[in-house]
Amino acid sequence: MMTKSDTILEIMRINPAVNSAFLAEFAADQLSEYLHRLRGLSVPKSSQGAVNFSRSSMRHSAGVTAGAA
């Protein structure tokens, strides 16, 4: 488990716009949850697309392409 200081440093590495003094006001468990969310947001879009791909989106794309022709 990361220390509160380590968690703050990791948050700042991912989100350099955040202020360390501001982050220090939060409890360690809150910071850990925020870091977890940030890590989820930093997944490359191509990976997210593969996870969210479905047959219905494929049919929709095919319909749009066919309609455009």
Summary of the structure (lengths in Angstrom):
residues: 69
radius of gyration: 19.2
end to end distance: 55.6
largest distance: 57.6
contacts: 137
relative contact order: 0.10
helix: 75%
strand: 0%
